[in-house]
Amino acid sequence: MILITGATGSNGGELLKRLSALGVPLRAMVRSTSGRANDLSRGVELVTADFDDGESIACALEGIERAFLVTNSSERAEEQQLRFVERARAAGDQRIVYLAGPVISGRAPHPRSRSAVG
């Protein structure tokens, strides 16, 4: 089974739709089961978890072999991503696909970003 984070976003949602159409067993990690989560593909297992809550991440990862990781752009993105990876390792996940992007707070780029956006 594959865990898709960011399942209600553009990238995660599109990946979820395409893999679901192929019959791939999927679990969608969402912050809340209301709103856009209600529009997710039928047959997709929903799990409520928060990148700031390691225990909820661990529960979302139970039985998962692969994961797609995308987080919101924020000053805490790196911390959240590392927490997810640590929990995935502990759960024995084999592969994580990570979608990276610049993290912007106001007009200041993320420290690892090479150029400012704005």
N, C-alpha and C positions, 0 to 999 in steps of 0.2 A: 504494500500500500504506500502511496505517496501523500505526504502532507504538503499542502499549498498554503503558504502564508500570504497575506495581502490579497486574499481571495475576493474581496469586494472592490479591489482597485483595478485599474486598467490592465496591467500585466498579469497579475495573479488571476483575475477574472477570465481573461482570454485563454490562458493556459488551462484553467479549470474547464472551460467550455470545450476546448479541443480534445483534451485527454478524456473527458467524460464521454464525448461522442465516440471515442475509440474503445470505450468499455473498460478503461483503466480504473482500478479501485483507488478512490480518492478520499481524502479527509481535508476539509477546508477549515483553517484556523481563522476565527473571527473574534473581534472584541465583544460583540453583542449579537444575539440571534434575531435582533429586530432590524428594521430598515432594509438596506441592500442585501443583507444575508438571506432574506426571504426569497430573493430572486435567483439564488444559486441553482445550478442544475439539479434535477431530480436524481436520486441515487447517490448523491454526494453526502458523505457523513460530515456533519457540522460539529466542531468542537470550539468552545469558548475558552480563550486564553489571552494573556496579556504579556507582552515582551518584558514588562517590569516585574513579572511574577514567575520566578523560576519553577515553582511547583505546578503552576498551570501549564507551563511549557512542557514540563516532564510528562504530565498527563496527556497533552496533545500528541506527544511523540511515542506513546505506548503503541507497540505493534507496527511502527513505521520503519520502512527500509530505506526510503529516500525522501528528501525534502527540498522544496523550493523556498528560498529565503529572500524576502524583500521586506524592508521596514520603511516607515515614514522618514522623510528627511527631517532630522532634528539634531540638536546638539548631543543628544543621548543615543543616537543611532548606533554608534560603534559599541557602546556598552551593552545595548540590547542585543546586537548581533553576536557579540562574544558570549553573552549569557545563553543564547539559543544554541550556539555551536557546542558549548560545554555540556549542556543538557542532552544534545543529540549524541555526542560522544558517549556520555554515560548510559544512554539508552541503546547504544550499539548500532546507530544508524550507519549505513554504508556510504552514502553519498549525499552531499548537499550542493544544490545549484544556487548560487548567490547572484542576485542582480544588484549591481552597485550603481550609485549615482552621486553627484555632489551633494553635500549636506550644507545648507545655507541657513543662517540665522540672521534675519534682517538683510544686510548687504555684505556681511562678512563670510568668506568661504570657510568650509571645514578646514582644519589645520593640514590635512593631508591632500587637499585639493590644490591643483597647480595654478588655477586662475580663478578670479572672482567673476561671479555672474551678476549682472545688474546694470 
